[in-house]
Amino acid sequence: MSSYDSPANSNNRAAVICTDYQCRFEMGYINSFKEIMEMETAMLKYTLNYLSEHYKKEIALLNPN
């Protein structure tokens, strides 16, 4: 579970519900596409940071430069 997790019945404007293999975005009262892009950007940053911290050995096997 991530810091973005929120119950599915949350009254928040935005929530991300994550299971072992997927995440679902729920947003209400969207004023512009920029809000969606901000949520997507935040989730991508979180995901990449999580992977780099928890899968260092696996990433090293790929030998990235």
Protein Blocks (a to p, Z undefined) as FASTA:
>chain_A
ZZkbccfkbcbfbdcdddfkbccdddehifbfklmmmmmmmmmmmmmmmmmmmmmmmmmm
nopZZ
